[in-house]
Amino acid sequence: MKHLFVVLTLVSGLCFAQNKGSIKGRTVEMSTQKGVEFASVALLSSSDSSLVKGGVTDTLGRFTLQNIEDGHYLLAISSVEYQRFVSNPIHINENQRDWDVGTLFLQADQKQLNEVVVKGTKPVFEQKMGNIIVNVDSKMFKTATNALEVMRRSPGLLVDMSGKITFRGTSPKILIDGKDLRMTEEQEKNYLRSLTPDQIETIELMPTPPAKYESSFQTVINIKLKRDQNLGGRGSIYGTYLQHRFATGDAGGNLTYKTQKMAFSLNTGWNSSNWYQELTDRRVMGKEGNKDVFESYSYLKNPTQSFNAVAGVEYVVSPHHSFDFKVTGDVGRAPSSTYAENKSVLRGNEQPLTVSHNQMMENSRSLTGLAGYTYKNNKGRELMVEVAVAGSQKPGTQNMVSEYVRNNEQVRGISVQRNDQLANSTFRTLNAIYTDVVGKEWKLEAGFKMNYVKNLAKIDYDTLIRTDASRSTPLTVADFRKDFGRSNEFTFDENITMFFMQMSRQFKKLGFTAGIRAENTVTQGESVTLGALVNRNYWNFLPNLTLQYKLNDNSNLVWSSSRKLSRPTVWQLNPFPFFIDPYTVAMGNPFLFPRIRNVSEVTYSYKKLMLVTGYNYNQNGVTQLPLYNATTRLTTWQQVNADNHRLFFDVSHSATLLPKWNYQMYLSTAYGGENVTLNGQSNSVAGLSASLWVSNMFTLPKGYTLEVSGWYNVPDRASFYRARSLGAINLGIQKSFANNRWNTQLNVNDIFWTSIFRANIKVDDSDMTFTNVQPQRYASFRVTYNFGKSKYQARGRKSGVSEDAARIRK
C-alpha cells in the first residue's frame, strides 16, 4: 500500500503539472541581433503588476518559465544598459498553455549608459578566459584623448611615439568589435588616433587567441565600441603638434551617418613626421689574431608624409540579411638622408675615413576593395562570406656617395651607388565563417579561407666607373654602368588554404574553449637574376585549449595553451643587398622557415590583482644578426631563423589610493634565451629580463586631470641584443570643455631623457656595441572636437585581408 500511495502521488502530480503552462522566448539586442545574456525575466500579474515568477536568460539570450497557472500576465525583461521591455498581455488557459513569444528586441538605454560612465565601479581591468578586459570608463583614462593613449596605459602593452604597439613581445592584431580593420599600418594608427575614449566600452587583450583567429595573430587586441541606436550623424576631428628636435604633427577625423537601412562611414588621417636617428657603434669583427675594428657614426633624418582614407557602406536588407562594402586607400612620400662617418683599422692598419651621404626616396600607394554578406537568425546561427582584392606599389630610389679622406684630404675617387627600386603586390581572398548552437549549450564555429598573394620586387644598381671623381665632379650617364652582381628581380607567389573548427561552452563554474586550425601553404620564391628558386608546400595543424574555473565571485583561475604560426614577410625573404653605408648592408633570406609559437600559461585573478605565469617556445623565429665577411670587410645584417624560449611571471594591479588618486602597475619578469646556428656552429644566450610600468592619475580642481607615469627595464640578458637598463618619466594633463565636445591634452614624454637604447651583440665573429638615439623626449599638444549626437560606429567583419596586407607591405 505504501508503494501504491507513492505511485498515485507521482501520477497525480504529473497530471496536475500538465494543466500548467509555460512561456519561452529569446532576447536580442536590436542593432547586433545578438542574444542579451543574464537579463532579468519577470512574469507579472496583469491586474496589479505583482511578481508571479522570475528567471534569467542564458548566454544566448534564451529563457523558459514553467509551471504557470491559468491567468492573465505581462512579461517584463530588464538588463543594465537596455530599456525595459514589457510585452502585450499573455493569456494562459485551456486553449493555449504553452507560449513561444519568439524574439524580443531590447534597445540600448543611453541614459543608463551615461549613468554607468559616471557611477560605475568596474575595476580598471578584469580577467575572462585568459584575456585581460580593460574598462575604458575607469578614471585611469581621464587624460587619454584617443584609443592609442588608452592602450599606452593598458597592462602589458607598449606603445612608442610612432604608435607602434607591442604586446607580450609581439605585434598584436587590432580588431574592432571582434572584426578586422582591413587597414594598412598607417591607416590603423590614424583610425586609433581618431577614436575617442568615450566611444570605447572595453579593450580586450588576448595573449593566446583561439583557433577562430588567424594563425598569424600571435596576440590580439579587441576594441569593443559602446552601443547606441541613435540615427543621424556623429564625428570627431583632431590635430596634434609635437615637438622634439624637430616639429611634427598629425590631423584627421571620422564621420558616421546612419539611417534605418543604411550606414555610411568615413575615416581620414594625415601625418607629417620628422623622425630622426643617431647611431654610434663600434664593431670588432673577425677571428682571434685577425681582427678588424670599425667605429662609425650615422645620422638619419626621415621627414615622411602620408594621407589615408577608409570609406564604407552597410546595407541591412532585413533583420537576418545584410551587406557591407569598404574601400581603403593610402598614399605616402618618405624621403630620407643619412650622413655617416666610418673609421676602420684592418689588421692593425688604419684606413682612410669614409664619409657617406645617402639620399633615398620612397613613394607608396595602395588600394583595397571588399564586399561582404552576413546572415543571422534568432537562434545563434550566423554565416559570413567575404571577398576582397587589393594592390600596392612602392617605387623608390637610392643615391649613396662615399668619400675617402685622410688628414682632411681626399685620397682616392669617390664611389657612387645608386639604384631604382620597385615593389608591387596584389592579393585576392575568399573567407567564410559559420556559427551555430549545438545541443542548446555548445557554441560551434567553423570556417575556411583561400588566399592568393603575388609579389614582385625589383632593384637595378648603377655603379660609378670613374676613379678620379670628387663630390664636385659633374657626372653623366656614361660614367655609370649597371651592376649585375647586385641588381636583382625577386618574385614571390603564395597560396594559403585554411580551415578551422572551434567549440565552446560555459558550465556553472567552468568555461571551456577548444579548437584546431589546419593550414596548407604553397609558396614559390624566385630570384630571377640569380636563377635561384625556392619552393615550399607544407601543412600545419594548430590546436588551442582554454579552461577557466570560477573560484568565487572575486577570483578566477585560467589555463590556456595554443600553437601559432607566422610566415616571413616579403622583405625578410627578399635577397636584395640594401647598402646602408659602404661597409654595411641589409639583406633578406629566401630560405627562411615560418615561425611556430607554442605558449602555455596560467592566470590567477583576485579583484584588481592578476598573476600570470607561463612558458613559450618559438621555433624558427626570425631575427636579424650581423654576419661578417673577412674577405670583403662587409657586415651583412642577415635575416636568420632562431629558436627562443621564455619562462615568465607577470603581475598587474590597480587601486584607488585616495579619493582623487588612482594608480595602476604592471610588472613583467622572465628568464629566456635564444639559439641560432651560423656557419654550422651553434650560438646560444640566456638570462633574465624584467620591466615595470606605473601610472598615477590625480583629479585636480576645476575639471583638470593629471597623470604621472613611468617605466623601467632592467638590463636584458635574454637575447643576442644585450640591452642596458633604461626607463622614462612622463607627465600629462588634460581638460575637457563644452560638455566634453572639446578636449585638450598636453604631454611631456621622457622628461629626463633616460630612454636612450644602448646594447651589445656578440654572435659568430661579430662583437658590436652601439647607442641608438631617437626622439624619445618630446612635448605634444592635442586638440579633439566631437560633434553630432549619434554614436554609431561602422561594424567590422572578420576578415583575412589585413594580415596579408601587412606582410606584403612591410
DRENDO-380431 format. One record per residue (C-alpha): x, y, z. Coordinates in pm, whole numbers, padded with zeros to 5 digits, always signed. Layout:
XYZ
...
This chain:
+00000+00000+00000
+00284+00236+00078
+00433+00189-00271
+00088+00227-00430
+00042+00558-00245
+00376+00686-00378
+00289+00590-00735
-00055+00752-00711
+00102+01068-00572
+00351+01089-00861
+00083+01025-01122
-00145+01288-00975
+00145+01533-00962
+00223+01477-01328
-00141+01522-01423
-00151+01843-01221
+00167+01970-01392
+00019+01902-01732
-00255+02153-01653
+00005+02427-01604
+00153+02644-01877
+00495+02767-01991
+00644+03070-02167
+00969+03069-02365
+01147+03314-02589
+01474+03488-02666
+01601+03840-02600
+01837+04003-02852
+01999+04341-02892
+01819+04535-03164
+02129+04651-03356
+02351+04343-03345
+02085+04068-03327
+02297+03904-03056
+02140+03745-02752
+02133+03952-02432
+02277+03727-02163
+02174+03729-01796
+01876+03962-01849
+01609+03953-01577
+01280+03793-01685
+00974+03872-01471
+00622+03732-01513
+00376+03988-01376
+00005+03966-01300
-00175+04191-01548
-00422+04302-01281
-00181+04455-01026
+00172+04402-01182
+00272+04183-00888
+00557+03938-00946
+00438+03582-01016
+00757+03413-01137
+01108+03518-01237
+01409+03393-01428
+01729+03488-01611
+01830+03449-01977
+02119+03218-02065
+02434+03312-02258
+02237+03311-02586
+01954+03525-02450
+01705+03235-02418
+01462+03187-02129
+01184+02948-02021
+00926+02994-01742
+00733+02678-01643
+00452+02564-01413
+00240+02874-01472
-00120+02874-01350
-00401+02981-01582
-00437+03357-01584
-00355+03689-01750
+00008+03800-01741
+00264+04053-01862
+00624+03963-01943
+00890+04219-01835
+01256+04200-01948
+01523+04425-01796
+01901+04448-01817
+02164+04707-01746
+02223+04943-02042
+01887+04850-02204
+01542+05000-02194
+01292+04787-02001
+01067+04574-02222
+00703+04491-02132
+00503+04253-02352
+00143+04258-02457
-00095+04058-02232
-00045+03680-02238
-00346+03460-02161
-00278+03108-02034
-00587+02889-02038
-00712+02557-02168
-00697+02687-02527
-00323+02770-02512
-00099+02692-02218
+00242+02681-02389
+00354+03013-02534
+00657+03086-02755
+00685+03464-02762
+00966+03445-03019
+01237+03709-03034
+01211+04011-02808
+01425+04309-02911
+01593+04523-02644
+01707+04875-02719
+02012+05036-02558
+01929+05298-02297
+02165+05592-02345
+02062+05741-02012
+02162+05424-01831
+02485+05414-02028
+02568+05764-01909
+02490+05665-01551
+02728+05372-01579
+03002+05604-01701
+02954+05838-01405
+02873+05597-01124
+03020+05266-01235
+03269+05094-01008
+03416+04845-01251
+03783+04767-01192
+04040+04904-01434
+04100+04553-01567
+03928+04217-01537
+04013+03865-01647
+03795+03643-01868
+03902+03311-02027
+04268+03412-02002
+04207+03754-02157
+04251+04094-01988
+03948+04323-02010
+04037+04692-01980
+03738+04905-01876
+03793+05236-02052
+03534+05415-01835
+03784+05398-01549
+03927+05721-01412
+04270+05591-01510
+04198+05701-01867
+04065+06050-01798
+04362+06218-01968
+04357+05986-02270
+04229+06157-02585
+04227+05860-02824
+04249+05482-02841
+04629+05482-02874
+04658+05678-02550
+04428+05430-02376
+04636+05135-02497
+04956+05309-02387
+04820+05288-02030
+04687+04930-02054
+04873+04647-01877
+05122+04459-02086
+05101+04696-02385
+05389+04914-02501
+05313+05197-02745
+05603+05404-02879
+05593+05759-03012
+05516+05648-03369
+05213+05450-03249
+05372+05104-03282
+05212+04863-03032
+05388+04568-02866
+05206+04304-02656
+05391+04021-02480
+05685+04073-02715
+05471+04053-03032
+05298+04291-03274
+04929+04237-03189
+04641+04228-03433
+04391+04511-03375
+04021+04422-03408
+03712+04640-03370
+03415+04460-03211
+03591+04135-03292
+03630+04226-03659
+03930+04300-03875
+04007+04664-03958
+04146+04569-04300
+04382+04866-04297
+04745+04938-04361
+04963+05009-04059
+04941+05386-04109
+04563+05374-04162
+04528+05173-03844
+04728+05427-03643
+04522+05718-03776
+04197+05534-03704
+04304+05473-03345
+04407+05837-03313
+04059+05948-03424
+03873+05703-03194
+03794+05887-02870
+03774+05708-02531
+03404+05790-02484
+03335+05576-02791
+03508+05272-02636
+03350+05041-02380
+03631+04791-02326
+03961+04678-02473
+04018+04303-02464
+04379+04183-02463
+04419+03824-02587
+04765+03676-02523
+04658+03336-02668
+04383+03393-02929
+04159+03090-03004
+04155+02897-03333
+03889+03117-03494
+04154+03389-03536
+04425+03378-03800
+04729+03174-03701
+04947+03476-03773
+04765+03665-03496
+05021+03595-03225
+04829+03821-02988
+04504+04014-03036
+04365+04346-02909
+03987+04369-02950
+03832+04715-02905
+03463+04697-02818
+03269+05013-02900
+02975+05140-02700
+02623+05052-02811
+02392+05320-02946
+02077+05310-03158
+02062+05679-03247
+02014+05762-03613
+02188+06054-03777
+02548+06163-03780
+02839+06189-03547
+03206+06259-03591
+03526+06393-03449
+03829+06582-03571
+04169+06608-03408
+04501+06779-03451
+04835+06730-03278
+05151+06937-03263
+05456+06751-03137
+05800+06894-03073
+06127+06710-03020
+06440+06815-03208
+06206+06884-03498
+05840+06969-03526
+05587+06707-03634
+05212+06675-03637
+04905+06489-03747
+04539+06562-03815
+04232+06366-03911
+03883+06267-03818
+03593+06033-03865
+03231+06071-03967
+02945+05821-03943
+02587+05862-04058
+02310+05609-04003
+01959+05563-04140
+01712+05283-04079
+01856+05070-04359
+02198+05211-04443
+02506+05334-04265
+02794+05535-04404
+03139+05585-04255
+03447+05783-04349
+03780+05796-04169
+04074+06007-04286
+04417+06079-04148
+04717+06289-04237
+05058+06263-04075
+05375+06464-04114
+05669+06320-03925
+06027+06439-03883
+06175+06123-03741
+06549+06103-03687
+06808+05860-03554
+07166+05892-03432
+07355+05565-03424
+07704+05524-03282
+07863+05182-03293
+08193+05002-03251
+08242+04671-03428
+08520+04424-03363
+08489+04170-03642
+08675+03857-03743
+08855+03574-03567
+09120+03596-03297
+09453+03719-03433
+09283+03860-03741
+09055+04132-03605
+08911+04431-03791
+08779+04728-03595
+08516+04970-03721
+08390+05282-03546
+08103+05467-03707
+07860+05749-03652
+07547+05794-03862
+07267+06045-03855
+06940+05971-04035
+06660+06218-04094
+06334+06087-04235
+06063+06351-04296
+05761+06148-04409
+05412+06248-04512
+05111+06025-04559
+04739+06051-04622
+04489+05769-04600
+04115+05717-04606
+03865+05442-04530
+03511+05463-04667
+03235+05212-04601
+02867+05146-04668
+02647+04894-04485
+02304+04792-04606
+02057+04596-04392
+01815+04408-04618
+01622+04254-04327
+01686+04155-03964
+01859+03843-04097
+02049+03964-04406
+02299+04245-04454
+02574+04353-04693
+02871+04579-04649
+03127+04733-04882
+03451+04905-04796
+03733+05079-04981
+04064+05176-04821
+04347+05368-04980
+04662+05549-04885
+04946+05746-05042
+05279+05829-04882
+05607+06003-04950
+05917+05919-04748
+06243+06094-04838
+06542+06029-04614
+06900+06142-04588
+07180+05973-04395
+07520+06113-04310
+07772+05853-04195
+08138+05854-04088
+08332+05528-04069
+08675+05480-03914
+08835+05141-03963
+09151+04958-03863
+09203+04648-04076
+09454+04400-03931
+09630+04684-03749
+09638+04924-04045
+09435+05243-04013
+09221+05308-04319
+09106+05641-04465
+08800+05796-04308
+08490+05714-04511
+08224+05983-04529
+07892+05881-04690
+07588+06079-04796
+07290+05855-04863
+06978+06003-05024
+06665+05790-05057
+06310+05841-05173
+06019+05600-05135
+05668+05663-05258
+05383+05431-05170
+05021+05382-05265
+04768+05108-05201
+04402+05035-05264
+04177+04764-05118
+03818+04676-05205
+03597+04445-05001
+03242+04311-05021
+03075+04101-04753
+02745+03928-04677
+02611+03824-04336
+02317+03603-04242
+02190+03581-03881
+01886+03417-03734
+01738+03440-03385
+01880+03109-03263
+02252+03186-03269
+02316+03077-03629
+02535+03302-03843
+02706+03284-04182
+02960+03537-04306
+03111+03537-04657
+03366+03791-04775
+03570+03857-05089
+03850+04111-05120
+04108+04231-05371
+04397+04467-05310
+04715+04602-05459
+05006+04817-05352
+05307+04978-05520
+05629+05113-05367
+05867+05272-05619
+06186+05420-05479
+06539+05542-05547
+06870+05550-05360
+07186+05752-05428
+07483+05699-05193
+07806+05896-05241
+08114+05795-05036
+08437+05993-04994
+08770+05859-04864
+08961+06113-04658
+09291+06119-04467
+09408+06436-04288
+09114+06624-04447
+09233+06539-04800
+09064+06307-05047
+09291+06006-05106
+09105+05847-05396
+08800+05896-05610
+08452+05887-05468
+08228+05585-05504
+07863+05617-05602
+07598+05353-05561
+07257+05433-05697
+06954+05222-05768
+06592+05223-05874
+06356+05005-05672
+06008+04869-05730
+05784+04658-05505
+05438+04559-05633
+05193+04333-05452
+04845+04201-05526
+04622+03961-05336
+04277+03804-05351
+04089+03647-05063
+03773+03441-05008
+03671+03396-04645
+03370+03221-04486
+03275+03163-04119
+02976+02966-03986
+02850+02987-03625
+02575+02776-03467
+02445+02643-03136
+02472+02264-03092
+02279+02076-02828
+02142+02402-02684
+02460+02463-02481
+02758+02427-02715
+02870+02703-02947
+03022+02581-03275
+03236+02799-03500
+03387+02673-03826
+03522+02828-04143
+03770+02835-04425
+03982+03086-04612
+04154+03078-04951
+04417+03338-05017
+04643+03414-05312
+04928+03666-05293
+05165+03770-05571
+05469+03993-05513
+05726+04142-05746
+06035+04325-05618
+06296+04464-05849
+06616+04662-05794
+06860+04793-06055
+07202+04910-05935
+07433+05150-06118
+07799+05185-06017
+08035+05473-06096
+08319+05360-06324
+08529+05677-06299
+08813+05655-06050
+08906+06024-06036
+08572+06184-05947
+08512+06401-05642
+08185+06526-05493
+08211+06839-05712
+08271+06647-06038
+07977+06669-06285
+07870+06313-06367
+07688+06188-06676
+07511+05866-06768
+07827+05750-06945
+08011+05750-06612
+07793+05465-06479
+07733+05105-06569
+07473+04859-06447
+07593+04642-06160
+07460+04297-06249
+07617+04147-05937
+07382+04337-05706
+07080+04401-05929
+06805+04151-05885
+06442+04068-05952
+06252+03867-05692
+05904+03718-05731
+05711+03552-05455
+05379+03372-05501
+05186+03230-05208
+04868+03022-05193
+04721+02951-04849
+04417+02735-04771
+04295+02735-04411
+04025+02551-04215
+03924+02586-03852
+03670+02448-03605
+03611+02567-03250
+03373+02458-02972
+03298+02644-02651
+03064+02610-02355
+03009+02774-02020
+02922+02538-01735
+02826+02660-01389
+03181+02739-01282
+03389+02603-01567
+03440+02774-01902
+03571+02570-02193
+03705+02661-02539
+03884+02419-02771
+03970+02444-03136
+04204+02343-03415
+04323+02519-03728
+04473+02346-04033
+04668+02545-04292
+04825+02441-04621
+05089+02680-04758
+05228+02661-05111
+05497+02917-05198
+05736+02984-05483
+06014+03237-05436
+06239+03306-05732
+06540+03532-05765
+06514+03586-06140
+06855+03746-06182
+07040+03494-05967
+06844+03198-06104
+06757+03079-05753
+06423+02907-05692
+06279+02813-05353
+05953+02612-05346
+05761+02513-05032
+05449+02306-04973
+05358+02224-04612
+05068+02166-04373
+05044+02299-04019
+04797+02187-03751
+04745+02444-03477
+04538+02342-03172
+04432+02555-02877
+04260+02490-02543
+04143+02728-02269
+03985+02636-01935
+03856+02885-01681
+03737+02795-01334
+03549+03045-01120
+03676+03001-00766
+03434+03256-00619
+03282+03594-00702
+03620+03764-00672
+03870+03520-00820
+03925+03306-01130
+04182+03053-01244
+04260+03005-01615
+04485+02767-01805
+04542+02812-02176
+04767+02656-02437
+04796+02725-02809
+05014+02684-03115
+05051+02968-03365
+05223+03019-03698
+05359+03332-03863
+05515+03346-04207
+05813+03564-04301
+05732+03895-04468
+05836+03957-04826
+06118+04193-04730
+06253+03929-04491
+06262+03678-04778
+06395+03909-05048
+06772+03855-05100
+06833+04212-05222
+07150+04379-05089
+07045+04714-04945
+07352+04926-04862
+07336+05144-04552
+07699+05255-04590
+07993+05112-04787
+08068+04860-04509
+07713+04770-04403
+07437+04601-04597
+07094+04459-04508
+06964+04151-04689
+06669+03913-04677
+06683+03535-04680
+06457+03332-04917
+06527+03013-04718
+06354+03130-04400
+06103+02894-04240
+05776+03012-04079
+05780+03066-03705
+05589+02825-03481
+05494+02976-03145
+05397+02739-02862
+05265+02903-02547
+05107+02773-02226
+05014+02991-01930
+04817+03001-01605
+04636+03314-01487
+04501+03382-01141
+04291+03693-01075
+04161+03826-00747
+03966+04152-00761
+04216+04405-00901
+04517+04175-00878
+04624+03950-01165
+04909+03697-01167
+05022+03528-01488
+05290+03265-01529
+05372+03053-01829
+05619+02932-02088
+05650+02996-02460
+05881+02840-02714
+05930+02982-03063
+06065+02755-03333
+06223+02930-03633
+06172+03281-03501
+06310+03541-03742
+06583+03774-03618
+06839+04000-03784
+07204+03939-03700
+07533+04095-03822
+07744+03849-04022
+08099+03947-04118
+08292+03859-04432
+08665+03888-04358
+08749+03896-04730
+08522+04183-04836
+08514+04350-04489
+08140+04376-04535
+07895+04338-04245
+07564+04192-04363
+07258+04226-04142
+07106+03893-04237
+06759+03758-04162
+06801+03417-03995
+06585+03164-03812
+06645+03142-03438
+06477+02938-03165
+06391+03122-02846
+06218+03035-02519
+06075+03233-02229
+05956+03140-01880
+05764+03441-01749
+05578+03575-01448
+05365+03891-01469
+05180+04093-01205
+04910+04354-01269
+04737+04562-01004
+04527+04878-00976
+04379+05058-00678
+04233+05383-00553
+04489+05503-00301
+04296+05820-00214
+03959+05953-00335
+04133+06153-00609
+04437+05933-00663
+04422+05616-00874
+04719+05404-00960
+04795+05108-01185
+05109+04895-01220
+05235+04615-01442
+05548+04408-01364
+05683+04155-01609
+05974+03922-01533
+06116+03642-01744
+06402+03402-01791
+06468+03322-02154
+06721+03275-02427
+06791+03234-02799
+06974+02981-03010
+07086+03016-03371
+07311+02811-03597
+07556+03013-03808
+07820+02862-04035
+07749+02521-03884
+07812+02642-03529
+07550+02682-03255
+07528+03019-03078
+07325+03049-02757
+07248+03311-02494
+07021+03307-02188
+06938+03533-01897
+06685+03740-01706
+06473+04035-01814
+06221+04248-01627
+06019+04565-01679
+05798+04777-01455
+05528+05025-01559
+05341+05251-01313
+05075+05516-01372
+04927+05760-01120
+04613+05958-01202
+04515+06265-00998
+04183+06450-01018
+04253+06823-00981
+04017+07116-00916
+03816+07276-01198
+03797+06956-01401
+04169+06906-01469
+04330+06563-01452
+04699+06493-01413
+04886+06174-01495
+05238+06093-01376
+05369+05769-01521
+05696+05590-01568
+05860+05267-01678
+06191+05092-01622
+06363+04798-01791
+06647+04615-01619
+06946+04506-01831
+06821+04243-02075
+07022+03921-02086
+06768+03702-02265
+06859+03775-02630
+07162+03831-02850
+07097+04204-02814
+07216+04262-02456
+07043+04590-02379
+07136+04810-02084
+06881+04937-01837
+06660+05225-01944
+06337+05395-01845
+06137+05717-01855
+05919+05952-01651
+05619+06102-01832
+05371+06377-01746
+05027+06456-01890
+04748+06699-01811
+04411+06732-01980
+04095+06939-01967
+03756+06898-02138
+03524+07184-02227
+03173+07244-02356
+03018+06924-02223
+03316+06719-02342
+03289+06833-02702
+03633+06991-02681
+03929+06815-02523
+04285+06945-02486
+04585+06750-02368
+04948+06840-02302
+05202+06559-02265
+05574+06554-02194
+05738+06220-02266
+06068+06105-02112
+06125+06426-01916
+06482+06339-01814
+06576+06173-02146
+06667+05840-01988
+06529+05601-02252
+06832+05601-02483
+06891+05250-02615
+07239+05105-02557
+07323+04743-02633
+07589+04491-02721
+07566+04192-02951
+07813+03903-02975
+07742+03633-03230
+07958+03434-03472
+08265+03655-03541
+08091+03982-03453
+08120+04190-03136
+07922+04512-03165
+07840+04784-02913
+07603+05059-03018
+07398+05351-02894
+07075+05448-03066
+06923+05791-03004
+06572+05856-03133
+06319+06131-03045
+06209+05970-02718
+06184+06303-02536
+05913+06526-02676
+05622+06752-02585
+05288+06727-02761
+04966+06925-02759
+04646+06770-02892
+04300+06916-02953
+03997+06699-03024
+03648+06818-03119
+03345+06586-03116
+03026+06676-03299
+02687+06519-03369
+02464+06307-03147
+02482+05956-03284
+02749+05720-03152
+02703+05467-03431
+03027+05304-03544
+03082+05112-03865
+03073+04739-03800
+03382+04543-03876
+03375+04198-04028
+03607+03907-03960
+03848+03932-04248
+04157+03761-04373
+04273+04065-04567
+04459+04275-04316
+04722+04026-04206
+04811+03952-04568
+04833+04322-04649
+05068+04373-04356
+05302+04102-04479
+05328+04230-04837
+05357+04596-04741
+05639+04562-04490
